[in-house]
């Protein structure tokens, strides 16, 4: 597979939150228009109309979950997820082509998820940003009477591991391998930043550290950079935005190879 270098530059979290908010507004509007036009143009049987309606609804709930996770992972409140899903539910209640439509949702709460959101950024060599909610759709009229239950899980995860080799004096060359996943499938990163810990402080890695990021084009990345530290181990923190602008980070500790 051909190897290539890709340069990543940081985006401000404030800009991301604005983009996420705009995405929600556009999503709600486009969902209303799309479903309305779909309903008007559907001339087939009720079952076919219902199937198309459910397909549009599932895609809309998924898009809303992604936009909400993007917002929360970049500093927004966890309540954003429930608020956005409530707005989406109201939109679908206004669609009456097939009859009365009710979309109920329940953000997951368990040992990992709080209000449908789970962040695991500081344990092991893996980082997770995830949103999970259960849905119940009810559509009923003289011609249609159906109940559909489904769940949507949006998860961005990364794994990171590596080692270092000694150079001259306290200089060390750190080598990392990073994989990015969307819903357990390898995915691409939009932005990657790295930090290393020295004497209790996190130091940014930049061009002065001879940073090289090798992008293999399949969700796998090789990273090398140099650091000056007297320690015999190098803690590293990796911060990533995926192509959906969902933020996730993971820490690892590199020892001499």
TORDO-280452 format. One record per residue: x negated, z, y of N, C-alpha, C in turn; residue in three letters. Coordinates in steps of 0.1 Angstrom, whole numbers, plus 5000, padded with zeros to 4 digits. Each point is the difference from the previous one (the first is absolute). Layout:
REM TORDO-280452
(atom (X, Z, Y), (X, Z, Y), (X, Z, Y), ala)
...
***
This chain:
REM TORDO-280452
(atom (4992, 5000, 4988), (5008, 5000, 5012), (4991, 5000, 5012), unk)
(atom (5004, 4992, 5010), (4992, 4999, 5012), (5000, 5013, 5008), unk)
(atom (4989, 5004, 5005), (4999, 5012, 5008), (5000, 4996, 5014), unk)
(atom (5006, 5009, 5009), (4999, 4997, 5014), (5001, 5013, 5008), unk)
(atom (4994, 4999, 5012), (5001, 5012, 5009), (5012, 4999, 5009), unk)
(atom (5007, 5011, 5002), (5011, 5000, 5009), (4997, 5011, 5010), unk)
(atom (5002, 4997, 5013), (4998, 5010, 5010), (5013, 5007, 5004), unk)
(atom (5000, 5013, 5000), (5012, 5008, 5003), (4998, 5007, 5013), unk)
(atom (5010, 5000, 5008), (5000, 5007, 5013), (5012, 5009, 5001), unk)
(atom (4997, 5012, 5006), (5011, 5010, 5000), (5011, 4997, 5010), unk)
(atom (5012, 5003, 4997), (5012, 4999, 5009), (5003, 5014, 5004), unk)
(atom (5005, 5002, 5012), (5004, 5014, 5004), (5013, 5004, 4994), unk)
(atom (5001, 5013, 4996), (5012, 5004, 4994), (5012, 4999, 5009), unk)
(atom (4998, 5001, 5013), (5011, 4999, 5009), (5006, 4986, 5000), unk)
(atom (4992, 4990, 4999), (5005, 4986, 4999), (5007, 4998, 4987), unk)
(atom (4996, 5006, 4989), (5006, 4999, 4987), (5014, 5006, 5001), unk)
(atom (5001, 5012, 5006), (5013, 5006, 5001), (5010, 4992, 5008), unk)
(atom (4995, 4993, 5011), (5009, 4991, 5007), (5004, 4989, 4992), unk)
(atom (4991, 4994, 4993), (5003, 4988, 4991), (5010, 5004, 4990), unk)
(atom (4998, 5012, 4994), (5009, 5005, 4989), (5014, 5002, 5006), unk)
(atom (5001, 5005, 5012), (5013, 5002, 5006), (5007, 4987, 5003), unk)
(atom (4992, 4990, 5005), (5006, 4987, 5002), (5004, 4994, 4987), unk)
(atom (4993, 5002, 4990), (5003, 4994, 4987), (5013, 5005, 4995), unk)
(atom (5003, 5013, 5002), (5013, 5006, 4996), (5011, 4993, 5007), unk)
(atom (4998, 4999, 5014), (5011, 4994, 5008), (5003, 4985, 4995), unk)
(atom (4989, 4993, 4998), (5002, 4986, 4996), (5006, 4999, 4986), unk)
(atom (4996, 5010, 4991), (5005, 5000, 4987), (5015, 5002, 5000), unk)
(atom (5005, 5010, 5007), (5014, 5003, 5001), (5008, 4988, 5005), unk)
(atom (4995, 4994, 5010), (5007, 4988, 5006), (5000, 4988, 4990), unk)
(atom (4988, 4997, 4994), (4999, 4989, 4991), (5009, 5002, 4988), unk)
(atom (5000, 5013, 4995), (5008, 5003, 4988), (5015, 4997, 5003), unk)
(atom (5005, 5004, 5011), (5014, 4998, 5004), (5003, 4985, 5000), unk)
(atom (4991, 4993, 5007), (5002, 4985, 5001), (5000, 4993, 4987), unk)
(atom (4989, 5004, 4992), (4998, 4993, 4987), (5012, 5003, 4991), unk)
(atom (5004, 5012, 4998), (5011, 5003, 4991), (5013, 4994, 5005), unk)
(atom (5002, 5000, 5013), (5013, 4994, 5006), (5000, 4985, 4997), unk)
(atom (4989, 4993, 5002), (4999, 4986, 4998), (5001, 4997, 4985), unk)
(atom (4994, 5008, 4992), (5001, 4998, 4985), (5014, 5001, 4996), unk)
(atom (5008, 5010, 5005), (5013, 5002, 4997), (5009, 4988, 5004), unk)
(atom (4997, 4995, 5012), (5008, 4988, 5005), (4998, 4988, 4992), unk)
(atom (4988, 4998, 4995), (4996, 4987, 4994), (5002, 5000, 4985), unk)
(atom (5003, 5012, 4994), (5002, 5001, 4986), (5014, 4995, 4996), unk)
(atom (5001, 4990, 4992), (5013, 4994, 4996), (5002, 5001, 4985), unk)
(atom (4991, 5007, 4993), (5001, 5000, 4985), (5009, 5012, 4997), unk)
(atom (4999, 5004, 4987), (5008, 5011, 4995), (4997, 5013, 5007), unk)
(atom (5009, 5010, 4998), (4997, 5014, 5005), (4988, 5006, 4994), unk)
(atom (4997, 4997, 4987), (4988, 5006, 4993), (4988, 4994, 5006), unk)
(atom (5000, 4987, 5003), (4988, 4994, 5007), (4998, 5006, 5014), unk)
(atom (5011, 5001, 5007), (4999, 5006, 5013), (4994, 5014, 5000), unk)
(atom (5005, 5008, 4990), (4995, 5014, 4999), (4985, 5000, 4996), unk)
(atom (4996, 4991, 4991), (4986, 5000, 4996), (4991, 4997, 5012), unk)
(atom (5004, 4990, 5008), (4992, 4997, 5012), (5000, 5011, 5010), unk)
(atom (5011, 5007, 5002), (5001, 5011, 5009), (4991, 5011, 4995), unk)
(atom (5000, 5004, 4987), (4992, 5010, 4995), (4985, 4996, 5002), unk)
(atom (4996, 4988, 4997), (4987, 4995, 5002), (4995, 5003, 5014), unk)
(atom (5009, 4996, 5010), (4996, 5002, 5014), (4999, 5014, 5004), unk)
(atom (5009, 5009, 4994), (5000, 5014, 5003), (4987, 5006, 4994), unk)
(atom (4996, 4997, 4988), (4988, 5006, 4994), (4988, 4996, 5008), unk)
(atom (4999, 4988, 5005), (4988, 4996, 5008), (5000, 5007, 5013), unk)
(atom (5012, 5002, 5006), (5001, 5007, 5012), (4996, 5015, 4999), unk)
(atom (5004, 5006, 4989), (4996, 5014, 4998), (4985, 5001, 4998), unk)
(atom (4994, 4991, 4993), (4986, 5000, 4997), (4992, 4998, 5013), unk)
(atom (5005, 4990, 5009), (4993, 4998, 5013), (5001, 5012, 5009), unk)
(atom (5011, 5007, 4999), (5002, 5012, 5008), (4991, 5011, 4995), unk)
(atom (4998, 5002, 4987), (4991, 5010, 4994), (4986, 4997, 5005), unk)
(atom (4996, 4987, 4999), (4986, 4996, 5004), (4998, 5003, 5015), unk)
(atom (5009, 4996, 5009), (4998, 5003, 5014), (5000, 5015, 5003), unk)
(atom (5008, 5008, 4993), (5000, 5014, 5002), (4987, 5007, 4995), unk)
(atom (4995, 4995, 4988), (4987, 5006, 4996), (4988, 4996, 5009), unk)
(atom (5001, 4988, 5005), (4990, 4996, 5010), (5000, 5009, 5012), unk)
(atom (5012, 5003, 5005), (5001, 5009, 5012), (4995, 5014, 4996), unk)
(atom (5005, 5006, 4989), (4996, 5014, 4997), (4985, 5001, 4997), unk)
(atom (4995, 4991, 4992), (4986, 5001, 4997), (4990, 4998, 5011), unk)
(atom (5005, 4995, 5011), (4992, 4998, 5012), (5003, 5011, 5011), unk)
(atom (5007, 5011, 4996), (5002, 5011, 5008), (5014, 5003, 5004), unk)
(atom (5010, 4992, 4995), (5014, 5003, 5003), (5005, 5011, 4992), unk)
(atom (5012, 5004, 5004), (5007, 5012, 4993), (5006, 4995, 4986), unk)
(atom (5000, 5009, 4991), (5006, 4997, 4987), (5015, 4997, 5001), unk)
(atom (5007, 5005, 5010), (5014, 4998, 5002), (5003, 4985, 5003), unk)
(atom (4990, 4992, 5004), (5002, 4986, 5003), (5006, 4993, 4988), unk)
(atom (4996, 5003, 4988), (5005, 4993, 4988), (5015, 5002, 4999), unk)
(atom (5005, 5012, 5001), (5015, 5002, 4999), (5007, 4994, 5011), unk)
(atom (4994, 5001, 5012), (5007, 4994, 5012), (5001, 4985, 4999), unk)
(atom (4990, 4993, 4995), (5000, 4986, 4999), (5010, 4995, 4989), unk)
(atom (5000, 5008, 4989), (5009, 4997, 4989), (5015, 5002, 5004), unk)
(atom (5002, 5010, 5008), (5013, 5002, 5005), (5005, 4989, 5009), unk)
(atom (4991, 4995, 5008), (5004, 4988, 5009), (5003, 4988, 4991), unk)
(atom (4992, 4998, 4990), (5002, 4989, 4991), (5013, 5001, 4993), unk)
(atom (5003, 5012, 4995), (5013, 5003, 4994), (5012, 4996, 5009), unk)
(atom (4999, 5004, 5013), (5010, 4997, 5009), (5002, 4985, 5002), unk)
(atom (4989, 4992, 5000), (5001, 4986, 5001), (5008, 4994, 4988), unk)
(atom (4997, 5005, 4988), (5007, 4994, 4988), (5015, 5005, 5000), unk)
(atom (5003, 5011, 5006), (5014, 5004, 5000), (5008, 4991, 5009), unk)
(atom (4993, 4993, 5009), (5007, 4990, 5008), (5002, 4987, 4994), unk)
(atom (4995, 4997, 4988), (5002, 4988, 4993), (5012, 5001, 4991), unk)
(atom (5010, 4993, 5002), (5013, 5001, 4992), (5004, 4988, 4994), unk)
(atom (4991, 4990, 4998), (5004, 4987, 4994), (5005, 5003, 4985), unk)
(atom (4993, 5009, 4993), (5004, 5002, 4986), (5009, 5012, 4999), unk)
(atom (5002, 5007, 5010), (5009, 5012, 4999), (4993, 5012, 5007), unk)
(atom (5003, 5012, 4997), (4994, 5011, 5006), (4986, 5003, 4993), unk)
(atom (4990, 5001, 5009), (4986, 5002, 4995), (4995, 5014, 5004), unk)
(atom (4995, 5007, 4991), (4994, 5013, 5003), (4987, 5001, 4993), unk)
(atom (4990, 5003, 5008), (4986, 5001, 4995), (4995, 5015, 5003), unk)
(atom (4999, 5008, 4989), (4995, 5013, 5001), (4986, 5001, 4996), unk)
(atom (4992, 5009, 5006), (4986, 5001, 4997), (4996, 5014, 4999), unk)
(atom (4989, 5003, 4992), (4995, 5013, 4998), (4985, 5000, 4999), unk)
(atom (4993, 5003, 5011), (4985, 5001, 4999), (4996, 5010, 4990), unk)
(atom (4990, 4997, 4992), (4995, 5009, 4989), (4994, 5012, 5006), unk)
(atom (5003, 5011, 4994), (4994, 5013, 5002), (4996, 5006, 4987), unk)
(atom (4987, 5002, 4997), (4995, 5006, 4988), (4986, 5006, 5003), unk)
(atom (4992, 5002, 4990), (4987, 5007, 5002), (4991, 4991, 5008), unk)
(atom (5002, 4987, 5001), (4991, 4991, 5008), (5007, 4996, 5013), unk)
(atom (5013, 4996, 4999), (5007, 4994, 5011), (5007, 5010, 5008), unk)
(atom (4999, 4999, 5013), (5008, 5008, 5010), (5007, 4990, 5009), unk)
(atom (5013, 5001, 4999), (5009, 4991, 5008), (4997, 4985, 4997), unk)
(atom (4996, 4997, 4988), (4997, 4987, 4995), (4986, 4995, 5003), unk)
(atom (4991, 5008, 5005), (4987, 4996, 5004), (4990, 5009, 4993), unk)
(atom (4989, 4993, 4995), (4989, 5007, 4993), (4987, 4994, 5005), unk)
(atom (4991, 5009, 5005), (4987, 4997, 5003), (4990, 5008, 4992), unk)
(atom (4991, 4994, 4993), (4989, 5007, 4993), (4987, 4993, 5004), unk)
(atom (4993, 5006, 5010), (4989, 4994, 5006), (4987, 5007, 4998), unk)
(atom (5000, 5012, 4995), (4987, 5008, 4999), (4996, 5004, 4987), unk)
(atom (5006, 4995, 4989), (4997, 5005, 4987), (4994, 4989, 4991), unk)
(atom (4989, 5004, 4993), (4994, 4990, 4991), (4995, 4988, 5007), unk)
(atom (5000, 4989, 4993), (4995, 4987, 5005), (5011, 4990, 5003), unk)
(atom (5012, 5006, 5002), (5012, 4991, 5002), (5008, 5005, 5012), unk)
(atom (5006, 4991, 5007), (5009, 5003, 5011), (5014, 4993, 4998), unk)
(atom (5011, 5007, 5003), (5013, 4994, 4998), (5008, 5002, 5013), unk)
(atom (5007, 4990, 5004), (5011, 5001, 5010), (5012, 4993, 4994), unk)
(atom (5011, 5008, 4999), (5012, 4995, 4993), (5013, 5004, 5006), unk)
(atom (5010, 4992, 4998), (5014, 5003, 5005), (5009, 4997, 4988), unk)
(atom (5009, 5009, 4997), (5009, 4998, 4988), (5014, 5005, 5004), unk)
(atom (5010, 4992, 4997), (5014, 5004, 5002), (5009, 4994, 4989), unk)
(atom (5011, 5007, 4997), (5010, 4995, 4991), (5012, 4995, 5008), unk)
(atom (5006, 4989, 4995), (5011, 4994, 5007), (5012, 4998, 4990), unk)
(atom (5012, 5002, 5006), (5013, 4997, 4993), (5008, 4990, 5009), unk)
(atom (5003, 4989, 4995), (5008, 4990, 5007), (5014, 4999, 4993), unk)
(atom (5010, 5001, 5009), (5014, 4999, 4995), (5006, 4988, 5008), unk)
(atom (5006, 4991, 4993), (5008, 4989, 5006), (5013, 4999, 4993), unk)
(atom (5011, 5002, 5008), (5013, 4999, 4993), (5010, 4993, 5010), unk)
(atom (5008, 4992, 4993), (5011, 4993, 5006), (5010, 4996, 4989), unk)
(atom (5010, 4991, 5003), (5009, 4996, 4990), (4993, 4992, 4990), unk)
(atom (4989, 4993, 5003), (4993, 4991, 4991), (4988, 5006, 4994), unk)
(atom (4994, 5009, 5007), (4987, 5006, 4996), (5001, 5015, 5000), unk)
(atom (4994, 5006, 4989), (4999, 5014, 4999), (4987, 5003, 4992), unk)
(atom (4990, 5003, 5007), (4987, 5002, 4993), (4992, 5012, 5006), unk)
(atom (4992, 5006, 4992), (4990, 5011, 5004), (4987, 4997, 4995), unk)
(atom (4990, 4999, 5008), (4986, 4997, 4996), (4991, 5011, 5005), unk)
(atom (4992, 5006, 4990), (4990, 5009, 5004), (4986, 4995, 4998), unk)
(atom (4991, 5002, 5009), (4986, 4995, 4999), (4991, 5008, 5008), unk)
(atom (4987, 4999, 4998), (4990, 5008, 5007), (4990, 4990, 5006), unk)
(atom (4994, 5004, 5011), (4989, 4992, 5007), (4988, 5009, 5002), unk)
(atom (4989, 4996, 4995), (4987, 5007, 5001), (4990, 4991, 5006), unk)
(atom (4996, 5004, 5012), (4989, 4992, 5007), (4988, 5009, 5000), unk)
(atom (4989, 4995, 4994), (4988, 5008, 4999), (4987, 4992, 5003), unk)
(atom (4992, 5004, 5009), (4987, 4995, 5002), (4990, 5010, 4996), unk)
(atom (4991, 4996, 4991), (4990, 5009, 4994), (4986, 4994, 5001), unk)
(atom (4990, 5008, 5000), (4986, 4995, 5000), (4992, 5009, 4990), unk)
(atom (4991, 4994, 4994), (4990, 5007, 4992), (4986, 4998, 5006), unk)
(atom (4992, 5010, 5000), (4986, 4998, 5006), (4990, 5008, 4992), unk)
(atom (4989, 4994, 4997), (4989, 5007, 4993), (4987, 4993, 5004), unk)
(atom (4989, 5007, 4998), (4987, 4994, 5004), (4988, 5009, 4997), unk)
(atom (4989, 4996, 5005), (4987, 5008, 4998), (4991, 4996, 5012), unk)
(atom (4988, 5006, 5000), (4991, 4996, 5010), (4986, 4998, 4993), unk)
(atom (4991, 4993, 5007), (4986, 4998, 4996), (4991, 5005, 5011), unk)
(atom (4989, 5006, 4997), (4991, 5005, 5011), (4992, 4988, 5006), unk)
(atom (4998, 5001, 5013), (4991, 4991, 5006), (4988, 5007, 5005), unk)
(atom (4998, 5000, 5013), (4988, 5007, 5006), (5004, 5013, 5007), unk)
(atom (4993, 5010, 4997), (5004, 5013, 5006), (5013, 5005, 4996), unk)
(atom (5009, 5003, 5010), (5013, 5004, 4997), (5011, 4989, 5000), unk)
(atom (4995, 4988, 5001), (5009, 4988, 5000), (5005, 4997, 4986), unk)
(atom (5013, 4998, 4999), (5006, 4997, 4987), (5009, 4988, 5002), unk)
(atom (5001, 4992, 4990), (5009, 4988, 5000), (5012, 5004, 4991), unk)
(atom (5011, 5000, 5006), (5013, 5003, 4992), (5006, 4988, 4996), unk)
(atom (5005, 5000, 4987), (5007, 4988, 4994), (5013, 5005, 4995), unk)
(atom (5011, 4993, 5004), (5013, 5004, 4997), (5008, 4989, 4993), unk)
(atom (5009, 5004, 4992), (5010, 4990, 4995), (5014, 5005, 5003), unk)
(atom (5008, 4992, 5006), (5013, 5004, 5004), (5011, 4990, 4995), unk)
(atom (5011, 5005, 4994), (5011, 4992, 4996), (5012, 5004, 5008), unk)
(atom (5008, 4990, 5004), (5013, 5002, 5008), (5011, 4996, 4991), unk)
(atom (5011, 5008, 5001), (5012, 4997, 4991), (5013, 5001, 5009), unk)
(atom (5009, 4991, 4997), (5014, 5001, 5005), (5009, 5000, 4988), unk)
(atom (5007, 5011, 4998), (5009, 5002, 4988), (4992, 4997, 4987), unk)
(atom (4988, 5005, 4999), (4992, 5000, 4988), (4994, 4986, 4998), unk)
(atom (5002, 4991, 5009), (4994, 4986, 4998), (4989, 4999, 5011), unk)
(atom (4988, 4994, 4996), (4990, 4998, 5009), (5004, 4993, 5013), unk)
(atom (4996, 5004, 5011), (5005, 4995, 5013), (4988, 4999, 5010), unk)
(atom (5002, 4994, 5011), (4989, 4998, 5010), (5001, 5010, 5011), unk)
(atom (4989, 5003, 5006), (4999, 5009, 5011), (4999, 4992, 5013), unk)
(atom (5006, 5005, 5011), (5000, 4994, 5013), (4989, 5005, 5008), unk)
(atom (4997, 5013, 4998), (4990, 5007, 5008), (4994, 5011, 4992), unk)
(atom (4987, 5002, 5001), (4992, 5010, 4992), (4990, 5007, 5010), unk)
(atom (5001, 5013, 5000), (4990, 5008, 5007), (4994, 5011, 4991), unk)
(atom (4988, 5004, 5003), (4993, 5009, 4991), (4993, 5011, 5009), unk)
(atom (4999, 5012, 4994), (4994, 5011, 5006), (4991, 5007, 4989), unk)
(atom (4989, 5007, 5004), (4992, 5008, 4991), (4998, 5014, 5007), unk)
(atom (4999, 5010, 4991), (4999, 5013, 5005), (4985, 5004, 5001), unk)
(atom (4996, 5006, 5011), (4987, 5004, 5002), (5000, 5014, 5007), unk)
(atom (4995, 5010, 4994), (4999, 5014, 5006), (5014, 5004, 5005), unk)
(atom (5010, 4997, 4992), (5013, 5005, 5003), (5008, 4992, 5009), unk)
(atom (4995, 4989, 5005), (5007, 4991, 5009), (5002, 4986, 4994), unk)
(atom (5011, 4994, 5003), (5003, 4986, 4995), (4995, 4990, 5010), unk)
(atom (4991, 4991, 4995), (4994, 4991, 5009), (5005, 4986, 4997), unk)
(atom (5004, 4992, 5010), (5005, 4986, 4997), (4989, 4991, 4995), unk)
(atom (5003, 4991, 4991), (4991, 4990, 4996), (5003, 4987, 5007), unk)
(atom (4989, 4994, 5006), (5002, 4988, 5008), (4988, 4991, 4998), unk)
(atom (4999, 4990, 5009), (4989, 4990, 4998), (4986, 5007, 5000), unk)
(atom (4999, 5011, 5007), (4987, 5007, 5000), (4996, 5005, 4987), unk)
(atom (5010, 5001, 4991), (4997, 5005, 4986), (4998, 4988, 4990), unk)
(atom (4999, 4988, 5006), (4998, 4988, 4992), (5012, 4998, 4990), unk)
(atom (5012, 5002, 5005), (5012, 5000, 4992), (5003, 4985, 4996), unk)
(atom (5002, 4999, 4987), (5004, 4987, 4994), (5012, 5002, 4991), unk)
(atom (5011, 4992, 5002), (5012, 5001, 4992), (5001, 4987, 4993), unk)
(atom (5000, 5000, 4987), (5001, 4988, 4992), (5015, 5000, 4994), unk)
(atom (5007, 4990, 5004), (5014, 4998, 4996), (5001, 4990, 4989), unk)
(atom (5004, 5004, 4988), (5001, 4991, 4989), (5013, 4993, 5000), unk)
(atom (5009, 5002, 5009), (5012, 4993, 5001), (5011, 5003, 4991), unk)
(atom (4998, 5011, 4992), (5010, 5004, 4990), (5004, 5015, 5001), unk)
(atom (4996, 5006, 5011), (5003, 5015, 5001), (4988, 5008, 4997), unk)
(atom (4989, 4994, 4996), (4988, 5008, 4997), (4990, 4997, 5011), unk)
(atom (4993, 5011, 5005), (4990, 4999, 5011), (4988, 5008, 4996), unk)
(atom (4988, 4994, 5004), (4987, 5006, 4998), (4995, 5004, 5014), unk)
(atom (4996, 5012, 5002), (4995, 5004, 5014), (4987, 5006, 4998), unk)
(atom (4991, 4997, 5010), (4987, 5006, 5000), (4997, 5004, 5015), unk)
(atom (4993, 5011, 5002), (4995, 5004, 5013), (4989, 5010, 4998), unk)
(atom (4992, 5003, 5011), (4989, 5009, 4999), (5004, 5012, 5009), unk)
(atom (4995, 5012, 4996), (5002, 5012, 5007), (4987, 5008, 5001), unk)
(atom (4998, 5008, 5010), (4989, 5009, 5001), (5005, 5015, 4998), unk)
(atom (4997, 5006, 4988), (5005, 5013, 4998), (4990, 5007, 4990), unk)
(atom (4997, 5013, 5002), (4991, 5007, 4991), (5007, 5004, 4987), unk)
(atom (5013, 5000, 5000), (5008, 5005, 4988), (4997, 4991, 4988), unk)
(atom (5002, 5006, 4988), (4998, 4993, 4988), (5013, 4995, 4994), unk)
(atom (5011, 5000, 5009), (5012, 4993, 4997), (5007, 4996, 5013), unk)
(atom (5008, 4989, 4999), (5006, 4994, 5012), (5015, 4999, 4999), unk)
(atom (5008, 5009, 5006), (5014, 4999, 5000), (5004, 4988, 5009), unk)
(atom (5010, 4992, 4995), (5004, 4988, 5007), (5015, 5000, 5001), unk)
(atom (5006, 4996, 5011), (5014, 4999, 5002), (5003, 4986, 5004), unk)
(atom (5010, 4994, 4992), (5004, 4986, 5002), (5014, 4999, 5006), unk)
(atom (5002, 4993, 5011), (5013, 4999, 5006), (5004, 4985, 5000), unk)
(atom (5012, 4998, 4995), (5004, 4986, 4998), (5014, 4997, 5005), unk)
(atom (5002, 4989, 5006), (5014, 4994, 5003), (5002, 4988, 4990), unk)
(atom (5011, 5000, 4993), (5003, 4988, 4992), (5006, 4990, 5009), unk)
(atom (5004, 4988, 4994), (5006, 4989, 5007), (5013, 5004, 5006), unk)
(atom (5006, 5011, 4996), (5013, 5005, 5005), (4998, 5010, 5011), unk)
(atom (4987, 5003, 5003), (4996, 5010, 5010), (5003, 5014, 4996), unk)
(atom (5002, 5002, 4987), (5001, 5014, 4994), (4986, 5005, 5000), unk)
(atom (4998, 5013, 5005), (4987, 5006, 5000), (4998, 5009, 4988), unk)
(atom (4988, 5000, 4995), (4997, 5010, 4989), (4985, 5002, 5001), unk)
(atom (4996, 5012, 4995), (4986, 5004, 5000), (4997, 5007, 4987), unk)
(atom (4987, 5000, 4997), (4995, 5007, 4988), (4986, 5004, 5002), unk)
(atom (4996, 5011, 4994), (4986, 5005, 5001), (4993, 5000, 4986), unk)
(atom (4987, 4998, 5001), (4992, 5001, 4988), (4986, 5006, 5004), unk)
(atom (4993, 5004, 4990), (4987, 5005, 5002), (4990, 4992, 4992), unk)
(atom (4990, 4995, 5007), (4990, 4991, 4994), (4987, 5008, 4997), unk)
(atom (4995, 4998, 4987), (4988, 5006, 4996), (4990, 4990, 4997), unk)
(atom (4987, 5004, 4999), (4989, 4990, 4998), (5002, 4993, 4986), unk)
(atom (4999, 4987, 5000), (5001, 4992, 4988), (4988, 5002, 4991), unk)
***
